[in-house]
């Protein structure tokens, strides 16, 4: 299978190259954001000038870039028949709408985290949230990442929050509580709290806590190596290749629905 990598010089790019070659797929090349001034990561890798050029020669494009590029990428993907594996987080409503529109033309697997373990944590968090009444069990989500990470909470933390909120019959926007500082009011019943820690070179840690007056239940996932994200993304690429157009998730890839 022919796989192209958008964001090939990024943190996940190098491990994606390794995962593609280990699986025996053809790396068609990569794309980096305009103006980055970077060269291809190796002499035998083609660095294309646009994502559209990359999509034209690929069966699947794996995209770990920046949120600001997603709208342009969705337009380019829509004009070709390459499947799109999208791991970029922090999307605006307009950018997400572009993803939905692209999914009308090509198969799109979108995930905040391609780790199979995180996918299962999302599933388990939703089950716990559905079973534990919000008036009795407070939900808090903690994420820790490397010191260079720009967005907080992380995309994975927000995905966990969305899963918990949906299972409780509400939306994250309605119950989200982030960035407590100084003298604050008492915790609102049903709120989903977030705390984001940054330091060192932590790949990614996420914990969701359900705390009642007499017990606490916690789910934690720790990523030790970005290879887990790359392996999951390539697994998603193989799953998506040849699928009908639509917006899919890692739950679909793992057969959880």
N, C-alpha and C positions, 0 to 999 in steps of 0.2 A: 504494500500500500504506500502511496505517496503522501508524505506528511510535511507540511510547512510549519514553521514556528514564528509567530509574531512575538516580538520581545526576546529575540534569540540571545541578546547580550545581557539580559536581565538575570536576576538571582535564580530563577527557575530554568532559564534558557539552557545553560550548560548541562544540567541533569536531564533535560528533555532530549538533547542531542544524544546523550549516552543511552537513554531508555529506548529511543527510536532505533538506534543501531543494534542494541542488544536483542531487540525483538526481530531484527531482520527486515525492517521496513526501509523504504527509501526516503532520505531526508532531501526534499526538493530545494530547500534553502530557508532563508530567514528574512525577517524585516525588522528594522529598528525605527524608532520614531524619527521623523524628519528633524534635521538640525542637531541630532545627537553627536554627529561627528565621529562615529565609531566605525570600525572595520569589521569584516566578518570574523567570527571567533576562530576560524581555521582556514588555511588556504584553499581547501577543497570544498568549502561551503559558499554558496552564492548568496550574497546579500542584495535583496531586491529593493527597488526605490519606493515601492508602494505595496500595501497589502493586496490590492487588486491584482498586481502582477504575480504575487505569490499564490493567490487563490486560483489564478488561471492555470497553474501547472501542478496543483495539488488536489488530492482526493479529500483531504481533511486539513484544516488550518487550526492549530492549537495556539490560543491567544492568551498570553499573560502580559498585558501591557499596562496602560493607564486609563482611568475612567474617561478622561477628556478625549480619548481616541475612539471610543466605542461607537459613537454615532457614525463617524466616517467609515469605520470597519464594517458596521452592519449594512451600510449602503453598498460597499464594495462586495461583501459576501453575497448579497441578494442578487447581484448581477452575474454570479457564477454558480456552479453546482457543487462546490466544495462544501463538505460538512464543516461545522464550526464548533470547536470545543473551547468554551469561554470561561476563563478563570479570573478575569479582571473584576475587582470589587469596588465598592463606593460609587456605584452608578447613580446618576440623577434620574428623575422620572422620565425625562425626555430620552435619555440614553437607553433606559430599559424598554421604552416603547419601541425604539429602533431594533432592539434585540427581538422583541415579539414580532415585529414586521418582517425581519429577516427569516424567522422561523416559518413564515408562510411559504417561503421559497426553498429553504434547505433545512436539513436536520441540525438543530442546535442543542448541544449539551452544555448547560450553564450550571456552574456550581461555585459557591464561595470557597469550597475546599474539596479537592478531589481524592482525599484520603478515604479509603473504605472505612477506616475506624471512625472518622468524624461523621461520615454518613450514618453509621449505626448509632452514634451518640445523638444525632438529630432525631432519629427514629425513637430512641429510648426516652429522650427528653420530652418528646410529644406525648408518649404514653404515660409518663409520670405526671405531666401537667394535666392530662385529662382525668387522672385518677385522684389527684391531690387537690382539694378545693382551695382556690386562691385566698379565701378568707381565713384559712388555717395555715397554709404553707406559702411563705414568701419566697419568690424566685429571684436569685441573684446570679449574674454571669460575670466571670473574671477571665480576662485574657492577658497573656504576657508574650511579648515579641521582642526582637532585636531592636536596638536603639535607633536604627535608621528608618523604621516603619513610620509612614506618614499619617495613616488614618487610624482613628480610634473612636469607638470600639472597632475591632477588626471585623472584616466581612463575615468570618466564621462565627464570631460572637453574635453579630446581628442575625445571622441565619438561625442560630440556636434560639435567640429571642423571638424571632418570627414563628418558629416551630412551637414554642411554649405558648405564645399568644394565640395562635390559631387553634391549638388544642383546647384552649380555655374559652374559645368562642369570641375572641376580640382581635384587635390589630395591635401590632407593636407600637405604632404611632400613638395609640390612645393610652398606653400604659407604661411607656418607656420612661425610665428615671436614670439620667446619666449625670456624672460630674458633680457629685455632692461636695460642697466645700463650705467651711464656716458654719454658722448656726443655721440649720435647716429645719423645716417642719418635720413632724413625725412621718414615718413611712406610710404612704397611702396603701390601703388594702388593694391587692391585685396588681400592684406595680411590679414591673420587671426591672431590676436594677442592674447597672453595668459598672465595672471598674476595669481600667486598662493600665497595665504595667508595661514599662519599656526599659530595657537594659541589656547590655552585653550583646551576644549574638544568638539569643534564644530563637530557635526556628519557629516554635509556636506551641503554646499551652493554653488550653481552654477548660474551664470548670463551670458547671452549672449546679447551683445549690438550691435545694428545696428545704426551707427551715421552718419548723413549727415550734411551739412552745416546749414540746417534750421530745423531739427527735429531729435529725437532719439527714438528708439523703444527698449524696454528691456524685456526679459523673465527671470524670476528668480524662482528657485526651492530651498526650504529649507527643509531639513530632520531634524525633531526634535527627532526622535527615530529610532534606527536600526531595530526595528520591521517592519518598512515598507519594508526594504530590504529582511528580512526573509520571510514575508508574500508573497511578490512577487516571491521569489525563490521557495517556496512551491507550489504556484499557477502554476509556470512554470513546476515543477516536475509532478504535476497531469496532466497538458496538454501534457507533453512529453511521459508519460507512455503509451506504446502501439503504438506510432507513428512509421512510417517507418524511417529508418536511414536518416540522413540529418542534415545540420547545420541550426538552427533556431535562432530567436531572440525574445525579448519581444514584438516586433511588431506582430509577428505571434501569440504569446500567447494572446494578447489583440485583435486580429482580425483586425489589421490595414492594413493587406494586404492579 
